[in-house]
Amino acid sequence: MGDRDLEYTVVFPEPLSESGFKKDPVIILLGWSGSQDKHLAKYSNIYKNQGCIVLRYTAPWRQIFFSGIFSKNLHNTARKLLDLLFDIGIEDHPILFHVFSNGGCMLYRPIVELQCNKTETYFTKLNVIGAIFDSAPGNRNLQGGIRALYAVLGSSTNVFVKCIVIPAFVLIAVLKVVLYPVTQFVSLSCYDALKVNPSRWPELYLYSKADKIISYKEVEAMYKARKQLGIHVQSVDFNTSQHVNHFREYPDEYSTKCISFLKECVQQTPLSRLFDKKKI
């Protein structure tokens, strides 16, 4: 399905399925850069089999790797995704985000900002109960970023295009590092913004020390920082699996952890813990 330029997929559980939930939870899968819907479909089956509604979406790679240029587009996309929940009529269902890599995090950030903004009372009505981060987030890893961009462009991309896109990405990344002492006072990086974002729903981090794109140290630093804010945080280190390959290599353990976390969030998250009221 699609909404103008927004290409997304919504999957509903079977009409007669027994989920055990008062209202079918809504799982929003935010894909990694370059992921296709068929890739996310494998993850949506984890939740569909539990009687959940699943919304799948991946932001265009240009918006992710050149976020400084396309930041407005990301905010517009975030708004459209949240509007979809109201259009479909599932805004009052329990909502859980499943976020993949930095590509998913780049879109997750404006989504949270919209929900936590006191002037956006329309979106604060959404019943978000938790977030799962797969292979994310990472912080200004140029080498990992280049590897990710190579993977996104793939072998089918014209060599001439690669010779333009990759140097441009490197140049912008270097400028961000050089100018960071100045720009940090104007706007936080995505990583730093996620560290202090005002959401207070539980978080689960799925990562691996073998990940060559996102450093496990950055993931661990993130969930430790969030835990210090009083957030209920869980983590699983799969040790040997590569970037966004944890489910492929450990399907049973991965699925069990996601389902268990979802059920905990539905049953145990009081509304008072969902936001830092001081920042709303």
C-alpha positions as CSV (number, residue, x, y, z in Angstrom):
1,M,0.0,0.0,0.0
2,G,1.1,3.6,-0.4
3,D,0.1,7.2,0.5
4,R,1.3,9.4,-2.4
5,D,5.0,9.2,-2.1
6,L,4.9,7.1,1.1
7,E,5.3,3.4,0.3
8,Y,4.4,1.2,3.2
9,T,2.8,-2.1,4.0
10,V,0.2,-2.9,6.6
11,V,-0.5,-6.5,7.7
12,F,-3.4,-7.5,9.8
13,P,-3.8,-10.7,11.8
14,E,-6.3,-13.4,10.8
15,P,-9.8,-12.4,11.7
16,L,-10.3,-15.4,14.0
17,S,-6.9,-15.4,15.6
18,E,-6.7,-15.3,19.4
19,S,-4.0,-12.9,20.5
20,G,-4.7,-12.7,24.2
21,F,-4.5,-8.9,24.1
22,K,-7.4,-6.6,24.8
23,K,-6.5,-4.7,21.6
24,D,-4.3,-6.0,18.9
25,P,-0.8,-4.4,19.4
26,V,0.5,-2.3,16.5
27,I,4.1,-3.0,15.6
28,I,5.9,-0.4,13.5
29,L,8.9,-1.8,11.7
30,L,11.4,1.0,10.6
31,G,13.8,-0.7,8.2
32,W,17.5,-0.2,7.7
33,S,18.7,1.7,4.7
34,G,18.4,-0.3,1.5
35,S,16.1,-2.9,3.1
36,Q,13.2,-4.1,1.0
37,D,9.7,-4.9,2.1
38,K,10.4,-8.7,1.6
39,H,13.2,-8.4,4.2
40,L,10.9,-6.8,6.8
41,A,8.2,-9.3,6.0
42,K,10.2,-12.0,7.8
43,Y,10.2,-9.9,10.9
44,S,6.5,-9.0,10.7
45,N,5.7,-12.7,10.8
46,I,7.1,-12.8,14.4
47,Y,4.3,-10.4,15.4
48,K,1.5,-11.4,13.0
49,N,1.6,-14.9,14.5
50,Q,0.9,-13.2,17.9
51,G,-2.2,-11.5,16.6
52,C,-0.5,-8.1,16.0
53,I,-1.1,-5.5,13.3
54,V,2.2,-4.7,11.6
55,L,3.2,-1.5,9.7
56,R,6.4,-1.8,7.6
57,Y,8.3,1.2,6.2
58,T,11.8,2.0,5.1
59,A,12.9,5.6,4.6
60,P,14.7,6.4,1.2
61,W,18.5,6.0,1.6
62,R,19.1,9.6,0.4
63,Q,17.2,10.9,3.4
64,I,19.3,8.8,5.7
65,F,22.9,9.3,4.4
66,F,22.3,12.9,3.5
67,S,20.1,13.8,6.5
68,G,21.4,17.3,6.8
69,I,20.0,18.1,3.3
70,F,16.8,16.0,3.7
71,S,16.0,16.5,7.4
72,K,12.7,18.3,6.5
73,N,11.7,15.2,4.4
74,L,12.3,12.9,7.4
75,H,10.1,15.0,9.6
76,N,7.4,15.0,6.9
77,T,7.7,11.3,6.6
78,A,7.4,10.9,10.4
79,R,4.3,12.9,10.4
80,K,2.7,10.9,7.6
81,L,3.5,7.6,9.3
82,L,1.8,8.8,12.5
83,D,-1.1,10.2,10.5
84,L,-1.6,6.7,9.0
85,L,-2.4,5.3,12.5
86,F,-5.3,7.7,12.8
87,D,-6.4,7.1,9.2
88,I,-6.5,3.4,9.7
89,G,-8.2,3.8,13.1
90,I,-5.6,2.1,15.3
91,E,-4.2,5.1,17.2
92,D,-5.5,3.9,20.5
93,H,-4.0,0.4,20.2
94,P,-0.7,-0.4,22.1
95,I,2.1,0.7,19.7
96,L,5.6,-0.7,19.7
97,F,8.5,0.4,17.4
98,H,11.0,-2.1,16.1
99,V,13.9,0.0,14.7
100,F,16.7,-1.3,12.5
101,S,20.2,0.2,12.2
102,N,20.8,3.9,12.0
103,G,18.5,4.1,9.0
104,G,15.5,3.3,11.2
105,C,16.9,5.5,14.1
106,M,17.0,8.5,11.8
107,L,13.3,8.2,11.3
108,Y,12.5,7.2,14.8
109,R,14.0,10.4,16.1
110,P,11.5,12.8,14.5
111,I,8.7,10.4,15.4
112,V,9.5,10.7,19.1
113,E,10.0,14.4,18.8
114,L,6.5,14.7,17.4
115,Q,5.0,12.6,20.1
116,C,6.8,14.4,22.9
117,N,6.1,17.9,21.6
118,K,3.5,19.6,23.8
119,T,2.3,21.6,20.8
120,E,1.5,18.3,19.0
121,T,-1.3,17.2,21.2
122,Y,-2.7,15.3,18.2
123,F,0.1,12.8,18.4
124,T,0.5,12.6,22.2
125,K,-2.7,10.6,22.2
126,L,-0.8,7.6,20.7
127,N,-0.4,4.7,23.1
128,V,3.3,3.9,22.6
129,I,4.4,1.1,25.0
130,G,8.0,0.4,23.9
131,A,10.8,0.3,21.4
132,I,13.2,-2.4,20.1
133,F,16.5,-1.4,18.5
134,D,18.2,-4.0,16.2
135,S,21.9,-3.2,15.5
136,A,21.5,0.4,16.6
137,P,22.1,3.2,17.3
138,G,25.7,4.1,16.3
139,N,27.6,7.4,16.6
140,R,29.5,9.0,13.7
141,N,31.3,5.9,12.6
142,L,32.6,7.0,9.2
143,Q,34.0,3.5,8.3
144,G,30.8,1.8,9.2
145,G,28.8,4.5,7.3
146,I,30.8,3.9,4.1
147,R,30.3,0.1,4.4
148,A,26.6,0.6,4.9
149,L,26.4,3.0,1.9
150,Y,28.3,0.5,-0.3
151,A,25.8,-2.2,0.8
152,V,22.8,0.0,-0.1
153,L,24.2,1.0,-3.5
154,G,25.0,-2.6,-4.3
155,S,26.6,-4.0,-7.5
156,S,23.7,-2.8,-9.7
157,T,24.4,0.9,-9.1
158,N,26.2,2.7,-11.9
159,V,29.9,3.1,-11.1
160,F,29.7,6.8,-12.0
161,V,26.9,7.3,-9.5
162,K,29.0,5.6,-6.8
163,C,32.0,7.9,-7.6
164,I,29.8,10.9,-6.9
165,V,27.7,9.7,-4.0
166,I,30.3,8.1,-1.8
167,P,32.8,11.0,-1.9
168,A,30.0,13.4,-1.2
169,F,28.9,11.3,1.8
170,V,32.5,11.3,3.1
171,L,32.9,15.0,2.6
172,I,29.7,15.8,4.5
173,A,30.6,13.4,7.3
174,V,34.1,15.0,7.7
175,L,32.6,18.5,7.8
176,K,30.1,17.4,10.5
177,V,33.1,16.2,12.6
178,V,35.1,19.4,12.0
179,L,32.1,21.6,12.7
180,Y,30.7,19.6,15.6
181,P,32.1,21.9,18.4
182,V,30.0,24.6,16.9
183,T,27.0,22.8,15.5
184,Q,26.3,20.8,18.7
185,F,25.0,23.9,20.3
186,V,22.5,24.3,17.4
187,S,21.3,20.8,16.9
188,L,22.3,17.4,18.4
189,S,23.4,14.5,16.3
190,C,20.8,11.7,16.0
191,Y,22.8,9.6,18.5
192,D,23.0,12.3,21.1
193,A,19.4,13.2,20.6
194,L,18.3,9.7,21.2
195,K,20.3,9.5,24.4
196,V,18.3,12.3,26.0
197,N,14.9,12.0,24.2
198,P,12.0,12.5,26.6
199,S,10.3,9.1,25.9
200,R,10.2,6.9,28.9
201,W,8.7,3.7,27.5
202,P,10.8,0.5,27.9
203,E,13.6,-0.2,25.4
204,L,15.2,-3.4,24.1
205,Y,18.6,-3.4,22.4
206,L,19.6,-6.4,20.2
207,Y,23.2,-6.2,19.0
208,S,26.4,-8.1,18.5
209,K,30.1,-7.6,19.3
210,A,30.8,-8.9,15.8
211,D,28.9,-6.1,14.1
212,K,31.3,-4.3,11.7
213,I,29.0,-1.4,10.9
214,I,27.7,-0.3,14.3
215,S,30.1,-0.6,17.2
216,Y,28.7,-2.6,20.2
217,K,30.4,-0.1,22.5
218,E,28.1,2.7,21.1
219,V,25.0,0.5,21.6
220,E,26.1,-0.3,25.1
221,A,26.8,3.3,25.9
222,M,23.3,4.2,24.7
223,Y,21.4,1.7,26.8
224,K,23.5,2.5,29.8
225,A,22.7,6.2,29.4
226,R,19.0,5.5,29.0
227,K,19.0,3.2,32.0
228,Q,20.5,6.0,34.1
229,L,17.4,8.1,33.3
230,G,15.3,5.5,35.0
231,I,14.1,3.8,31.8
232,H,13.4,0.0,31.9
233,V,16.1,-1.2,29.5
234,Q,16.9,-4.7,28.3
235,S,19.7,-5.9,26.0
236,V,20.8,-9.1,24.2
237,D,24.3,-9.5,22.8
238,F,24.3,-12.2,20.1
239,N,28.1,-12.1,20.0
240,T,28.7,-13.6,16.6
241,S,26.0,-12.3,14.2
242,Q,26.7,-9.5,11.8
243,H,24.8,-6.2,11.3
244,V,21.0,-6.8,11.1
245,N,21.6,-10.5,10.8
246,H,20.7,-11.5,14.4
247,F,17.3,-12.9,13.4
248,R,18.8,-14.9,10.5
249,E,21.4,-16.5,12.7
250,Y,19.4,-16.9,15.9
251,P,15.7,-17.0,14.8
252,D,14.3,-18.8,17.9
253,E,16.1,-16.7,20.5
254,Y,15.4,-13.5,18.6
255,S,11.7,-14.2,18.2
256,T,11.2,-15.3,21.8
257,K,12.9,-12.2,23.1
258,C,10.8,-9.8,21.0
259,I,7.5,-11.5,21.9
260,S,8.4,-11.6,25.6
261,F,9.4,-7.9,25.5
262,L,6.1,-7.0,23.7
263,K,4.0,-8.9,26.3
264,E,5.9,-7.2,29.2
265,C,5.3,-3.8,27.7
266,V,1.6,-4.4,27.1
267,Q,1.0,-5.7,30.6
268,Q,3.4,-3.6,32.8
269,T,3.9,-0.1,31.3
270,P,1.8,2.5,33.2
271,L,1.0,5.6,31.2
272,S,2.9,7.8,33.7
273,R,6.2,6.2,32.6
274,L,5.8,6.8,28.9
275,F,7.2,10.4,28.9
276,D,9.4,12.7,30.9
277,K,6.8,15.2,31.8
278,K,9.4,17.9,32.5
279,K,10.3,17.9,28.8
280,I,6.9,17.8,27.3
